[in-house]
Amino acid sequence: MTIYVGNLSFQATEDDLREVFAEYGEVSRISLPTDRETGKKRGFAFVEMKDETTEDAAIADLDGAEWLGRELRVNKAKPREPRSSSRAF
């Protein structure tokens, strides 16, 4: 399972996120997307943990918590929906 972390401070780093989520268990992967054009962080992240039980505890504790001046939105990530390849020009 992957955890979605929204309303994230733009100053947050992968190391910051790893430190917070490591309090709940072993973190296997963190993705901190950036804008393709500007290279700036997009204000959200995805965190994967080794154990689903620890993921549930992290979600329960961190959703709505204030961190780096922002109220976090933390929940199970939804699968990415396929994009349509047809575009009108």
N, C-alpha and C positions, 0 to 999 in steps of 0.2 A: 504494500500500500504506500501511497505517496501522500504527504501532508502539504496542503496549500497554506502559505503564510501571506496574507494580504495586508494592505495599509502599512507596509513596511517603510521605515525611515530610509531615505536615500543614502544615509551615511552608514547603514548596516553593511557589514562584510560577511563573507562566508565563515570566517573565523568567529565572528560575533554569534552568528546563528548556531554554529557547531557547539560553542560554549553553552548557550542556553539549552539546546536540545539534548546535549550530553548529560545534563542533570537527570534526564528520564531514561537514558539507555544509550546503546551504541548507535551512532549515526553512520549510515553507510554511504550516503551521497547527498550533496546540496547543489541545487541549481539556482543561480541568481541571475535571471535574464536581463539583458541590456538591449537598448534600442539599437537597431541595425544602423541607423543613420547617424545618431549622435554619440552612441557608445555609453550613454547614461543609463543608470539602473532604472528599472521600470516600476519599482515599488512593491514587488512581490517576489516570492521565492517558493521553491519546492524542496522539501526535506524528506529523505527516505531513511527509515530506521530499521535495524535488524529484526526487531520483535514487534508484532502488532499490538501486544498488550502495552508496551511502553509508548507506542504511537498514540493509542487511545488516551493514556494518562496525560501525555503532552498536550493533546488537543483540548482535553477537559480543563486543564490548568491554564493554558496560555490564551485560549480564545477570549477576547475582551480585555486581556491584560494590557497595561500601559508599558511600553518598552521604547526607549529612545524618543520619548515625547509623543508617541503615536499609540492609538488603541488597536491592537492586533486583531485581525480576523484569521482564525486558524481552524481549518476543517479538512476532511478527507478530500483530496483532489478528485475532480471529475475527469473521466477519460476525455481526451481531446477529440472533438468532433471533426470529421473529415471536411475539408474545404472543397467547394465545387471548383472545378478547373475551367469552367466556362465563364468568360468575361465578355461584356458588351463593350465594343470600342466605338 
